[in-house]
Amino acid sequence: MKLFTAALLLLAVTLFVPVKVEAQFQTKWLSVGSLHNWYISTGTEREHGLVNRQQFGLRWPAIYQHQDSQAAKGFWIGTKNFTDENGTAFPTKVVHVGPRVSGSGSVFPLEMNMISQFAPPEVYVDGIQSFQLPIDNDEVDPDLPADRMIYNLLNTAIGLQVERKIMQFSNQFHDNYHVSEYTFTNTGNVNENENIELPNQTLEDVYFFFQYRYSVNQSTRYTIGNSTGWGINTMINRRGDGLRPEEPETFRAQYIWHGRYPAFTTYDNLGGPIWSPNTSGGFVTADDTTGRLGAYQFVGHVVLHADTSPDDPTDDPNQPRTMSQMGSDDPLNSGNDPFNLARMAREYDLMTAGRTTRHAYIVEPNGNFTAPTGDPSLGTSGGWSATNGFGPYTIGPGESVKIVLAEAMAGINREASEYIGRMYKQSGGDNNALIAYDVAGVTHELTKNEWVFTGEDSLFQTFNRAIANYQSGYNIPRAPRPPSLFNINGGGDGIYMTWDYDSAEEANVSGFEIYRADTRTDSTYYRVFAGPPSSRSFVDDDSNPVGGPTRGRNYYYYITALGDASANNGGGLTPQVALRSSRYYTQSYDPARLKRPAGEAMSEIVIVPNPYIRNASGDLQLDEAFQDRIAFYEIPGRSRIKIYTELGELIKTIEHSDGSGDAFWDMNTEWRQKVVSGVYIAVIENLDDADPEFGKQVIKKFVVVI
């Protein structure tokens, strides 16, 4: 299966990743919490920057497939009265990355490394490493405040060096946002080499401009309408811009949701109910007809800090000076040129536009967002993107400015989205129907759209937690360490699991829990094991009170370490409950299955292939990686296999205990030496005391030609 997966990945790279991106720019994923996203060394995640797909990245909750809600981002830096290294004067100079341009000639990546607080855990299913996304860890730093951080350094053509630190936390109350710390330093280095071309230039009226094109989300794209995939129905709202002083929230943020799509008239599409799935793209299946809400997420970004000036590192509450929106397909979003004076002047005007009327209130002037009547596209073909501009800053040689942002996703939980969507469908799409649902032991009755909009409160809660985390110096309670190794092996009578855990960390946990799902990684998980801190193994079989696995079905597992509530001081607005290690550290993504049952009679044991000939076809080699391996079939579920040379020298002992009728040998001795050609003798002893042939031995010869 891994060979097939690797082939698909290679094909995906070949088909979807632009050669320039692959050759020049690095990408890495942050994926230790419920929010997953990729990042690129150029400083922002532009459209088609990793694969040629409209929606790619910002996945929440990431265990479920096709939750991508990121279409494109842009990052521009503008300055006034700039003179380049050639002596050319620019009244206005703007360098660009995204939302469409790659940044070539504007930015020069120097470094991109992944740093983890501890070595990334490993998960194996039947001996093969199981993962969804590459980790590519470069360094372990036990003092890292976050669980994982991407360190990104780049120069720009105006001599500003950009240091970006992107952090994620696995604490379950802080795992749905990523923090990005930007430090902009006037080094005077305008390219990738070490020479300083502009050592004495002071940068005037500098603006840092961020653009966000969101589209919630990939799973509903073709069911609701293709153009929702590029955000034509995206609704953009804000807090902290001073335009609506009656709002209680004081943070500065922009956020979006899946808004009304006028071309879709079958039922109200807020929340993305899926009644009759359109399977184009493979984002939903034909049997996904319950009516579940597929686009209930709210996504946005919040300012954690913005320096007042290079000389004053206190937070400036008036930043960002620009909080606005622009047409996602605006001509200024394509073909950006850092030498086109007229275009750069227009771009700078966008960057300095100030705090304009909110998109959401242009679409719905009365603010009745749960009963929408307007068109979020406002007549455009591409919808709208949120924009923030920080400035103006004057940055002298060697001076720095720091800006810290958090990007987050939140909403009702998956179970609620399924139930509420199902009830809405059963009502025939009645937008006034009250749907009763229990939250924390209290039953509430709300309409479908009102339930969807409780996700706004969830996002605001996430924003506040991110702010509290930053203000604490990232000193929030740490989740317990996950097991460093999780092995899952299918057997004949059960699925066998073992895990490793650092004994030094054992005092910090109250136990372990294992959860299981069948059929798909994103189906419902049930707890199948709870054990003490000393536990290191579990067999999921028919003795399991919740029921054992069924032959012929695929199973997926994750293990989590449980902390103690007394170790949680509540810092960073963390609820004072027992924390648990993130499932995303120890989640299996490949199926575990029950294997062939134990053999019924010792006389039926066979060795395959026999003879083993290395130059034979792959079919005879048995191993999908084309490595040396032979199989012992129809053996007892518990047995010992001793392998001897023809001269009687014992070279390998295999202890077989998983209850299956299969065992394999990789042709290596106990001393990890590859065997040579010759005749070998296998002595198989039955160790199953419940088997009538307990204690019996059989002797088999086989030939190896290498």
C-alpha positions as CSV (number, residue, x, y, z in Angstrom):
1,M,0.0,0.0,0.0
2,K,2.8,2.4,0.8
3,L,4.4,1.9,-2.6
4,F,1.0,2.7,-4.1
5,T,0.7,5.8,-1.9
6,A,4.2,6.9,-2.7
7,A,3.5,6.5,-6.4
8,L,0.3,8.6,-6.0
9,L,2.3,11.3,-4.1
10,L,4.9,11.3,-6.9
11,L,2.2,11.7,-9.5
12,A,0.6,14.5,-7.5
13,V,3.9,16.3,-7.3
14,T,4.4,15.8,-11.0
15,L,1.0,17.0,-12.0
16,F,0.1,19.7,-9.5
17,V,3.2,21.4,-8.1
18,P,4.8,24.1,-10.3
19,V,8.4,23.4,-11.1
20,K,9.5,26.8,-9.8
21,V,7.9,26.1,-6.4
22,E,9.5,22.7,-6.1
23,A,12.9,23.9,-7.2
24,Q,13.2,27.1,-5.2
25,F,10.8,27.2,-2.3
26,Q,10.4,24.9,0.7
27,T,7.0,24.0,2.2
28,K,6.2,22.5,5.6
29,W,3.0,21.6,7.5
30,L,1.9,22.3,11.0
31,S,-0.4,19.4,12.1
32,V,-0.1,18.6,15.8
33,G,-3.5,20.0,16.6
34,S,-7.0,20.1,15.1
35,L,-6.0,22.9,12.6
36,H,-3.6,21.9,9.8
37,N,-2.0,24.2,7.3
38,W,1.0,24.3,5.0
39,Y,3.5,27.1,4.9
40,I,6.0,28.2,2.2
41,S,9.4,29.8,2.6
42,T,8.4,32.9,0.6
43,G,6.4,34.3,3.5
44,T,2.8,33.7,2.5
45,E,0.7,30.9,1.1
46,R,-0.3,32.1,-2.3
47,E,-2.9,30.6,-4.6
48,H,-1.7,27.3,-6.1
49,G,1.5,27.6,-4.1
50,L,1.7,23.9,-3.2
51,V,-0.8,22.1,-5.5
52,N,-3.0,23.3,-8.4
53,R,-6.2,23.3,-6.4
54,Q,-8.4,26.2,-5.5
55,Q,-8.9,25.3,-1.9
56,F,-5.9,23.8,-0.1
57,G,-4.9,24.2,3.5
58,L,-6.5,25.5,6.7
59,R,-8.2,22.3,7.6
60,W,-10.4,22.1,10.7
61,P,-11.4,19.8,12.2
62,A,-8.5,18.1,10.4
63,I,-9.4,14.5,11.1
64,Y,-12.2,14.9,8.6
65,Q,-11.5,14.9,4.9
66,H,-11.8,17.9,2.6
67,Q,-12.1,20.6,5.2
68,D,-9.8,23.0,3.3
69,S,-10.9,26.6,3.6
70,Q,-7.8,28.5,2.3
71,A,-7.9,29.8,-1.3
72,A,-5.1,32.3,-1.4
73,K,-3.1,34.8,0.7
74,G,-1.0,37.8,-0.2
75,F,1.8,39.6,1.6
76,W,3.0,43.0,0.3
77,I,5.4,45.5,1.7
78,G,5.3,49.1,0.5
79,T,7.5,52.1,1.2
80,K,7.9,55.7,0.0
81,N,10.9,57.6,-1.4
82,F,13.0,54.5,-2.0
83,T,16.2,54.3,-3.9
84,D,17.4,50.8,-4.9
85,E,21.0,49.4,-5.1
86,N,21.3,50.7,-8.6
87,G,20.5,54.3,-7.7
88,T,17.0,54.2,-9.2
89,A,14.5,56.3,-7.3
90,F,11.0,55.1,-6.6
91,P,8.3,57.5,-5.3
92,T,6.5,54.3,-4.2
93,K,8.0,50.8,-4.0
94,V,6.0,47.7,-3.3
95,V,7.3,44.1,-3.2
96,H,4.8,41.3,-3.4
97,V,4.2,37.6,-2.7
98,G,0.7,36.4,-3.6
99,P,-2.1,36.2,-3.9
100,R,-1.0,35.0,-7.4
101,V,2.6,36.0,-8.0
102,S,5.3,33.7,-6.5
103,G,7.5,36.5,-5.1
104,S,10.3,35.9,-7.5
105,G,12.5,39.0,-7.6
106,S,10.7,40.5,-4.5
107,V,11.6,38.0,-1.8
108,F,14.6,35.7,-1.3
109,P,14.1,32.8,1.1
110,L,17.1,32.0,3.3
111,E,15.9,29.5,5.8
112,M,12.9,27.3,6.7
113,N,13.2,24.8,9.5
114,M,10.8,22.7,11.6
115,I,11.5,22.7,15.3
116,S,9.7,20.4,17.8
117,Q,9.6,20.5,21.6
118,F,10.3,16.7,21.5
119,A,11.0,14.2,18.8
120,P,7.9,13.5,16.7
121,P,6.1,10.3,17.7
122,E,5.9,7.4,15.2
123,V,2.9,5.3,14.4
124,Y,3.2,1.9,12.6
125,V,0.5,-0.3,11.3
126,D,1.7,-3.8,10.5
127,G,5.3,-2.6,10.5
128,I,4.7,0.2,8.0
129,Q,4.9,3.9,9.2
130,S,1.5,5.5,9.1
131,F,1.0,9.3,8.6
132,Q,-1.2,11.7,6.7
133,L,1.2,14.6,6.3
134,P,5.0,14.9,6.2
135,I,6.6,16.1,9.4
136,D,10.2,16.9,8.1
137,N,11.4,17.8,11.6
138,D,14.8,19.5,11.6
139,E,15.5,20.2,15.3
140,V,14.4,19.3,18.8
141,D,14.3,22.1,21.4
142,P,12.9,21.1,24.8
143,D,12.7,24.8,25.7
144,L,10.4,25.6,22.8
145,P,7.2,27.1,24.3
146,A,5.0,25.7,21.5
147,D,4.7,22.1,20.6
148,R,6.0,22.8,17.1
149,M,7.4,25.8,15.3
150,I,8.3,26.7,11.7
151,Y,11.2,29.1,11.5
152,N,11.2,31.1,8.3
153,L,13.8,33.8,7.3
154,L,13.8,35.8,4.0
155,N,15.2,38.9,2.5
156,T,13.2,41.4,0.4
157,A,14.2,43.6,-2.5
158,I,13.8,46.8,-0.3
159,G,16.3,45.6,2.3
160,L,13.9,44.5,4.9
161,Q,14.6,41.0,6.4
162,V,11.5,39.1,7.4
163,E,11.7,36.6,10.3
164,R,8.6,34.5,10.6
165,K,7.9,32.1,13.5
166,I,4.8,30.0,13.1
167,M,3.7,28.1,16.2
168,Q,1.1,25.5,17.1
169,F,0.1,24.2,20.5
170,S,-1.4,20.7,21.2
171,N,-3.3,21.8,24.4
172,Q,-6.8,20.8,23.3
173,F,-8.2,24.3,24.2
174,H,-5.5,26.0,22.1
175,D,-4.9,23.6,19.2
176,N,-7.2,25.3,16.6
177,Y,-5.1,28.4,16.0
178,H,-1.6,29.1,14.6
179,V,0.5,32.0,15.9
180,S,2.7,33.9,13.4
181,E,5.4,36.2,14.8
182,Y,6.8,38.6,12.2
183,T,10.0,40.6,12.9
184,F,10.9,43.0,10.1
185,T,14.5,44.3,10.3
186,N,16.1,46.9,8.0
187,T,19.3,45.1,7.2
188,G,19.8,46.7,3.8
189,N,20.3,43.2,2.2
190,V,18.2,43.2,-1.0
191,N,18.9,39.6,-2.2
192,E,20.0,36.2,-1.1
193,N,23.7,36.8,-0.8
194,E,25.5,38.2,2.3
195,N,26.5,41.6,0.8
196,I,24.7,44.6,2.3
197,E,23.6,46.8,-0.7
198,L,21.7,49.5,1.2
199,P,23.5,49.9,4.6
200,N,22.4,53.5,5.2
201,Q,18.8,53.7,3.8
202,T,16.0,54.6,6.1
203,L,12.7,53.1,4.9
204,E,9.9,55.7,5.1
205,D,6.1,55.2,5.4
206,V,6.4,51.4,5.5
207,Y,3.2,49.4,5.3
208,F,2.9,45.7,5.8
209,F,-0.2,44.4,3.9
210,F,-1.8,41.0,4.4
211,Q,-4.6,39.7,2.2
212,Y,-6.8,36.6,3.0
213,R,-9.0,34.8,0.5
214,Y,-11.0,32.2,2.4
215,S,-13.6,29.8,1.1
216,V,-15.5,27.5,3.6
217,N,-15.1,24.7,2.6
218,Q,-13.9,22.1,0.0
219,S,-16.4,19.4,1.0
220,T,-19.4,21.4,-0.1
221,R,-17.9,23.1,-3.2
222,Y,-19.7,21.2,-5.9
223,T,-22.8,20.4,-3.9
224,I,-23.6,24.1,-3.2
225,G,-21.9,25.5,-6.3
226,N,-18.5,25.4,-8.0
227,S,-17.7,29.1,-7.5
228,T,-18.0,28.8,-3.7
229,G,-14.7,27.0,-4.1
230,W,-13.0,30.3,-4.7
231,G,-15.1,32.2,-2.1
232,I,-17.7,33.9,-4.2
233,N,-20.1,33.6,-1.3
234,T,-17.6,34.4,1.5
235,M,-18.9,36.9,4.0
236,I,-16.3,39.1,5.8
237,N,-16.9,40.8,9.1
238,R,-14.6,42.4,11.7
239,R,-14.1,43.5,15.2
240,G,-12.0,46.2,16.7
241,D,-12.1,48.6,13.8
242,G,-14.0,51.2,15.7
243,L,-16.9,51.3,13.2
244,R,-19.5,49.8,15.6
245,P,-18.6,50.9,19.1
246,E,-21.6,49.0,20.6
247,E,-19.8,45.7,20.0
248,P,-18.3,44.3,23.3
249,E,-15.3,42.7,21.7
250,T,-12.1,44.7,21.9
251,F,-9.8,42.5,19.9
252,R,-8.8,43.5,16.3
253,A,-9.8,40.8,13.9
254,Q,-11.4,39.9,10.6
255,Y,-13.3,36.6,10.1
256,I,-15.5,35.0,7.5
257,W,-18.2,32.3,7.0
258,H,-19.9,30.4,4.2
259,G,-22.6,32.9,3.2
260,R,-25.6,32.9,1.0
261,Y,-25.1,31.7,-2.6
262,P,-28.0,33.1,-4.6
263,A,-27.6,30.6,-7.5
264,F,-28.4,27.8,-5.1
265,T,-32.2,27.8,-4.5
266,T,-33.0,24.2,-3.3
267,Y,-32.8,25.3,0.3
268,D,-31.0,27.8,2.5
269,N,-27.3,27.1,2.1
270,L,-25.9,28.8,5.3
271,G,-23.8,26.1,7.0
272,G,-23.6,24.1,3.8
273,P,-26.3,21.4,4.3
274,I,-25.6,18.3,2.1
275,W,-28.9,16.8,0.9
276,S,-28.0,15.5,-2.6
277,P,-24.2,15.3,-2.8
278,N,-22.4,16.2,-6.0
279,T,-19.5,13.8,-6.1
280,S,-17.4,15.8,-8.5
281,G,-13.8,16.1,-7.2
282,G,-14.4,13.2,-4.8
283,F,-15.1,15.6,-1.9
284,V,-18.3,13.8,-0.8
285,T,-19.7,10.3,-1.5
286,A,-23.0,9.4,-3.1
287,D,-24.4,8.1,0.2
288,D,-23.7,11.3,2.1
289,T,-27.4,12.3,2.1
290,T,-28.3,12.8,5.8
291,G,-28.4,16.6,5.4
292,R,-25.4,17.1,7.6
293,L,-23.9,20.6,7.7
294,G,-20.7,20.6,5.7
295,A,-19.6,24.2,5.9
296,Y,-20.3,25.3,9.5
297,Q,-16.8,26.7,10.2
298,F,-15.8,30.3,11.0
299,V,-12.3,31.2,10.1
300,G,-10.3,34.4,10.7
301,H,-7.2,36.1,12.1
302,V,-6.7,38.3,15.1
303,V,-3.9,40.8,16.0
304,L,-2.0,39.7,19.1
305,H,0.5,42.6,19.0
306,A,1.8,45.3,16.7
307,D,4.8,47.5,17.7
308,T,4.0,51.2,18.0
309,S,7.4,52.0,16.4
310,P,10.9,50.6,16.2
311,D,11.6,52.6,19.4
312,D,8.4,51.7,21.2
313,P,7.6,48.0,21.4
314,T,4.3,48.5,23.2
315,D,1.2,47.3,21.3
316,D,-0.4,50.0,19.2
317,P,-4.2,49.6,19.4
318,N,-4.6,51.6,16.2
319,Q,-3.0,48.9,14.2
320,P,-3.8,47.7,11.7
321,R,-4.5,51.1,10.2
322,T,-6.1,49.5,7.2
323,M,-8.9,47.0,7.8
324,S,-10.8,46.6,4.6
325,Q,-11.6,44.2,1.7
326,M,-10.8,44.0,-2.0
327,G,-12.2,42.0,-4.9
328,S,-10.3,38.7,-5.0
329,D,-10.1,39.0,-8.8
330,D,-9.2,42.7,-8.8
331,P,-6.6,43.4,-11.5
332,L,-4.1,44.5,-8.9
333,N,-4.1,40.9,-7.6
334,S,-2.4,39.6,-10.7
335,G,0.8,40.3,-12.5
336,N,2.3,42.4,-9.8
337,D,5.5,44.1,-10.8
338,P,8.0,45.8,-8.3
339,F,9.1,48.1,-11.1
340,N,5.7,49.4,-12.4
341,L,5.4,52.8,-10.9
342,A,1.8,53.4,-11.7
343,R,0.6,50.0,-10.5
344,M,2.7,50.3,-7.3
345,A,1.1,53.7,-6.5
346,R,-2.4,52.1,-6.9
347,E,-1.3,49.2,-4.7
348,Y,0.0,51.5,-2.0
349,D,-3.4,53.3,-2.0
350,L,-5.1,49.9,-1.3
351,M,-2.6,49.2,1.5
352,T,-3.3,52.6,3.1
353,A,-7.1,52.7,2.5
354,G,-7.9,52.9,6.3
355,R,-10.8,51.2,8.0
356,T,-13.6,51.1,5.4
357,T,-17.2,49.9,5.6
358,R,-17.4,46.2,6.4
359,H,-18.2,43.8,3.6
360,A,-20.8,42.0,5.8
361,Y,-22.8,45.3,6.2
362,I,-22.5,46.2,2.6
363,V,-24.1,42.9,1.8
364,E,-26.6,42.9,4.7
365,P,-27.0,46.5,5.9
366,N,-29.4,45.5,8.8
367,G,-26.8,43.0,10.1
368,N,-29.4,40.1,10.0
369,F,-26.8,37.5,9.1
370,T,-28.9,34.5,10.1
371,A,-31.6,35.5,7.5
372,P,-29.5,36.7,4.6
373,T,-31.0,38.2,1.5
374,G,-28.0,39.9,-0.1
375,D,-25.3,38.6,-2.5
376,P,-21.9,38.3,-0.9
377,S,-20.2,38.6,-4.3
378,L,-21.6,42.1,-4.8
379,G,-21.6,41.5,-8.5
380,T,-18.0,40.3,-8.8
381,S,-16.9,37.0,-10.4
382,G,-14.5,36.1,-7.6
383,G,-15.9,37.3,-4.3
384,W,-13.9,39.3,-1.8
385,S,-10.8,39.0,0.4
386,A,-10.1,40.5,3.8
387,T,-7.1,43.0,4.0
388,N,-5.1,44.4,6.8
389,G,-2.4,47.1,6.5
390,F,0.0,47.9,9.3
391,G,1.8,51.2,9.2
392,P,3.1,53.7,8.5
393,Y,6.5,52.9,10.1
394,T,9.8,54.6,9.7
395,I,12.5,52.0,10.0
396,G,16.2,53.1,10.1
397,P,19.2,50.8,9.4
398,G,19.3,48.0,12.0
399,E,15.9,48.8,13.4
400,S,13.0,46.3,13.7
401,V,9.2,46.2,14.0
402,K,7.3,43.2,15.4
403,I,3.8,42.1,14.4
404,V,2.1,39.0,15.9
405,L,-1.0,37.4,14.4
406,A,-3.1,34.3,15.1
407,E,-5.1,32.5,12.5
408,A,-8.0,30.3,13.8
409,M,-10.9,28.2,12.8
410,A,-13.8,27.2,15.0
411,G,-17.5,26.3,14.9
412,I,-20.1,23.9,16.3
413,N,-18.7,20.4,16.7
414,R,-19.1,17.6,14.1
415,E,-21.7,15.7,16.0
416,A,-23.9,18.8,16.3
417,S,-23.4,19.6,12.6
418,E,-24.6,16.2,11.6
419,Y,-27.6,16.2,14.0
420,I,-28.7,19.8,13.2
421,G,-28.3,19.3,9.5
422,R,-30.4,16.1,9.7
423,M,-33.2,17.8,11.6
424,Y,-33.2,20.7,9.1
425,K,-33.5,18.3,6.2
426,Q,-36.3,16.4,8.0
427,S,-38.1,19.7,8.4
428,G,-38.1,20.1,4.7
429,G,-35.8,23.0,4.8
430,D,-37.9,25.1,7.2
431,N,-35.7,28.0,8.2
432,N,-37.9,28.8,11.1
433,A,-38.0,25.3,12.6
434,L,-36.5,25.1,16.1
435,I,-34.0,22.4,16.5
436,A,-33.4,21.1,20.1
437,Y,-29.8,20.2,20.9
438,D,-28.1,19.5,24.2
439,V,-25.0,21.6,25.1
440,A,-23.1,20.8,28.3
441,G,-26.3,19.3,29.8
442,V,-28.6,22.1,28.8
443,T,-31.1,21.8,26.0
444,H,-31.3,24.8,23.6
445,E,-33.8,25.4,20.8
446,L,-32.5,27.4,17.8
447,T,-33.0,27.5,14.1
448,K,-30.5,25.9,11.8
449,N,-28.9,29.3,11.0
450,E,-28.8,30.3,14.6
451,W,-27.0,27.1,15.5
452,V,-24.5,27.8,12.7
453,F,-23.9,31.3,14.1
454,T,-23.0,29.9,17.5
455,G,-19.7,29.1,15.7
456,E,-19.0,32.9,15.7
457,D,-18.9,32.8,19.5
458,S,-16.6,29.8,19.4
459,L,-14.2,31.7,17.1
460,F,-14.2,34.7,19.4
461,Q,-13.4,32.4,22.3
462,T,-10.5,31.0,20.3
463,F,-9.3,34.6,19.5
464,N,-9.4,35.4,23.2
465,R,-7.4,32.3,24.1
466,A,-4.8,33.1,21.5
467,I,-4.4,36.6,23.0
468,A,-4.2,35.3,26.5
469,N,-1.6,32.7,25.4
470,Y,0.5,35.5,23.8
471,Q,0.2,37.8,26.8
472,S,1.3,34.9,29.1
473,G,4.5,34.6,27.2
474,Y,3.2,31.4,25.7
475,N,3.1,30.0,29.3
476,I,-0.1,28.1,29.0
477,P,-0.6,24.6,30.6
478,R,1.2,22.0,28.6
479,A,-0.6,18.9,27.4
480,P,0.9,15.6,28.5
481,R,3.6,14.1,26.1
482,P,2.1,11.6,23.7
483,P,3.6,8.1,23.5
484,S,6.8,8.2,21.4
485,L,5.9,5.0,19.5
486,F,2.5,3.4,18.8
487,N,2.5,0.0,17.1
488,I,-0.7,-1.5,15.7
489,N,-0.6,-5.0,14.3
490,G,-3.5,-7.1,12.9
491,G,-3.7,-10.6,14.3
492,G,-5.8,-13.6,13.7
493,D,-7.9,-13.2,16.8
494,G,-7.5,-9.5,17.5
495,I,-5.6,-6.3,16.7
496,Y,-2.5,-6.0,18.9
497,M,-1.2,-2.6,20.1
498,T,1.9,-1.6,22.1
499,W,3.3,1.8,22.9
500,D,6.5,3.3,24.3
501,Y,6.4,6.1,26.9
502,D,9.2,7.9,28.6
503,S,9.4,6.7,32.2
504,A,10.5,10.2,33.3
505,E,7.1,11.5,32.0
506,E,5.0,8.7,33.5
507,A,4.4,10.7,36.7
508,N,2.7,13.4,34.6
509,V,-0.1,11.1,33.3
510,S,-3.0,9.4,35.0
511,G,-3.4,6.8,32.2
512,F,-3.9,6.1,28.6
513,E,-6.9,5.8,26.4
514,I,-7.3,4.2,22.9
515,Y,-10.1,5.1,20.5
516,R,-11.2,3.1,17.4
517,A,-13.1,3.8,14.3
518,D,-14.0,1.5,11.4
519,T,-14.2,1.9,7.7
520,R,-12.7,5.4,7.4
521,T,-10.2,7.5,9.4
522,D,-12.9,10.2,9.7
523,S,-15.8,8.1,10.9
524,T,-16.9,8.0,14.6
525,Y,-14.4,7.0,17.2
526,Y,-15.3,5.0,20.3
527,R,-13.1,4.4,23.4
528,V,-12.0,0.8,23.5
529,F,-9.3,0.9,26.2
530,A,-8.5,2.9,29.4
531,G,-5.5,1.8,31.3
532,P,-3.1,3.0,34.1
533,P,0.2,4.9,33.5
534,S,2.1,1.6,33.6
535,S,0.1,0.1,30.7
536,R,2.0,-0.5,27.5
537,S,-0.1,-2.9,25.5
538,F,-3.7,-3.7,24.5
539,V,-5.4,-6.4,22.4
540,D,-8.6,-5.4,20.7
541,D,-10.4,-8.7,20.5
542,D,-13.8,-10.3,21.3
543,S,-13.1,-9.9,25.1
544,N,-13.5,-6.1,24.6
545,P,-16.7,-5.0,26.4
546,V,-17.6,-2.7,23.5
547,G,-17.1,-5.5,21.0
548,G,-14.0,-6.7,19.1
549,P,-13.1,-6.1,15.5
550,T,-14.9,-7.9,12.7
551,R,-13.0,-9.8,10.0
552,G,-12.9,-8.0,6.7
553,R,-13.3,-4.5,8.1
554,N,-10.7,-1.7,8.3
555,Y,-9.9,-0.2,11.7
556,Y,-8.2,3.0,12.7
557,Y,-6.9,3.9,16.1
558,Y,-5.3,6.7,18.2
559,I,-3.9,6.7,21.7
560,T,-3.9,9.6,24.0
561,A,-2.1,10.2,27.3
562,L,-4.3,11.7,30.1
563,G,-3.0,14.3,32.4
564,D,-4.2,15.4,35.8
565,A,-6.5,18.4,36.4
566,S,-4.3,19.5,39.3
567,A,-1.4,20.1,36.9
568,N,-3.6,22.6,34.9
569,N,-3.3,26.1,36.4
570,G,-5.9,27.6,34.0
571,G,-3.4,29.9,32.3
572,G,-4.3,31.4,29.0
573,L,-8.0,31.0,29.6
574,T,-7.5,27.2,29.7
575,P,-10.4,25.4,31.4
576,Q,-9.1,23.7,34.5
577,V,-9.7,20.1,33.5
578,A,-7.3,17.2,32.8
579,L,-5.5,17.8,29.6
580,R,-4.7,15.1,27.1
581,S,-2.1,14.6,24.5
582,S,-3.1,15.4,20.9
583,R,-4.6,12.5,18.9
584,Y,-2.8,14.0,15.9
585,Y,0.5,12.8,17.3
586,T,-0.6,9.2,17.5
587,Q,-3.4,8.8,14.9
588,S,-3.2,5.9,12.5
589,Y,-4.1,6.6,8.8
590,D,-3.7,3.1,7.4
591,P,-6.1,0.3,8.1
592,A,-5.5,-2.4,10.6
593,R,-7.4,-5.7,9.9
594,L,-7.8,-9.1,11.4
595,K,-5.5,-11.5,9.6
596,R,-5.9,-15.0,8.5
597,P,-7.0,-17.1,11.4
598,A,-4.7,-19.6,13.0
599,G,-4.1,-22.8,11.2
600,E,-6.3,-25.8,12.1
601,A,-3.6,-28.5,11.8
602,M,0.2,-28.6,12.0
603,S,0.2,-30.8,9.0
604,E,-1.1,-27.9,6.8
605,I,1.8,-25.6,7.5
606,V,3.5,-24.3,4.3
607,I,6.5,-22.1,3.6
608,V,6.0,-19.7,0.7
609,P,7.8,-19.2,-1.7
610,N,9.9,-22.4,-1.6
611,P,12.4,-22.2,-3.1
612,Y,13.0,-18.5,-2.5
613,I,14.8,-17.1,-5.6
614,R,15.8,-13.5,-5.3
615,N,15.7,-12.9,-9.1
616,A,12.2,-14.3,-9.4
617,S,9.3,-12.0,-10.1
618,G,7.9,-9.8,-7.4
619,D,5.0,-12.1,-7.1
620,L,7.2,-14.7,-5.6
621,Q,9.0,-12.3,-3.4
622,L,5.8,-11.6,-1.4
623,D,7.1,-8.2,-0.2
624,E,5.5,-5.2,-1.8
625,A,8.8,-3.2,-1.3
626,F,10.6,-6.0,-3.2
627,Q,12.7,-6.9,-0.2
628,D,13.6,-10.4,0.8
629,R,10.8,-12.1,2.8
630,I,9.3,-15.6,3.2
631,A,6.0,-16.5,4.8
632,F,4.9,-19.3,7.1
633,Y,1.2,-20.0,6.6
634,E,-1.3,-22.0,8.6
635,I,0.8,-21.9,11.7
636,P,-0.8,-22.0,15.2
637,G,-1.8,-18.6,16.6
638,R,0.9,-18.9,19.3
639,S,4.0,-20.6,18.2
640,R,7.8,-20.5,18.0
641,I,9.7,-20.8,14.8
642,K,13.4,-21.8,14.9
643,I,15.4,-21.6,11.8
644,Y,18.6,-23.6,11.3
645,T,21.2,-23.9,8.7
646,E,21.6,-27.4,7.1
647,L,24.5,-27.9,9.5
648,G,22.3,-27.4,12.5
649,E,23.3,-23.8,13.5
650,L,20.4,-21.9,15.0
651,I,20.3,-18.5,13.2
652,K,16.9,-17.1,13.9
653,T,14.0,-17.5,16.4
654,I,10.6,-16.0,15.7
655,E,8.1,-15.7,18.6
656,H,4.6,-15.6,17.0
657,S,1.9,-14.5,19.4
658,D,-0.7,-12.4,17.5
659,G,-3.2,-15.2,17.1
660,S,-3.0,-15.3,13.3
661,G,-2.0,-18.1,11.0
662,D,0.8,-16.1,9.3
663,A,4.4,-15.2,10.2
664,F,7.1,-13.7,8.1
665,W,10.9,-13.7,8.0
666,D,13.0,-11.0,6.4
667,M,15.9,-13.4,5.7
668,N,18.2,-11.8,8.3
669,T,19.8,-13.7,11.2
670,E,19.6,-12.7,14.8
671,W,22.7,-10.7,14.2
672,R,21.1,-8.8,11.3
673,Q,23.2,-10.5,8.7
674,K,21.6,-11.5,5.4
675,V,21.5,-15.3,4.9
676,V,23.3,-16.9,1.9
677,S,22.0,-19.4,-0.6
678,G,21.4,-22.8,0.8
679,V,19.0,-25.3,2.4
680,Y,17.4,-24.2,5.7
681,I,15.4,-26.0,8.3
682,A,12.4,-24.6,10.2
683,V,11.2,-26.1,13.4
684,I,7.7,-24.9,14.3
685,E,6.4,-25.5,17.8
686,N,2.8,-25.1,18.9
687,L,2.6,-22.9,22.0
688,D,-1.2,-22.5,22.1
689,D,-2.2,-24.4,25.3
690,A,-5.9,-24.3,24.1
691,D,-4.9,-26.2,20.9
692,P,-5.2,-30.0,20.8
693,E,-1.7,-30.1,19.2
694,F,-0.2,-28.0,22.0
695,G,3.5,-28.8,22.3
696,K,3.7,-30.5,18.9
697,Q,6.6,-29.7,16.5
698,V,6.9,-30.0,12.8
699,I,10.0,-29.7,10.7
700,K,10.1,-28.1,7.3
701,K,12.9,-27.6,4.8
702,F,13.2,-24.7,2.4
703,V,15.7,-23.5,-0.1
704,V,17.1,-20.0,-0.5
705,V,18.8,-18.8,-3.7
706,I,20.3,-15.3,-3.4
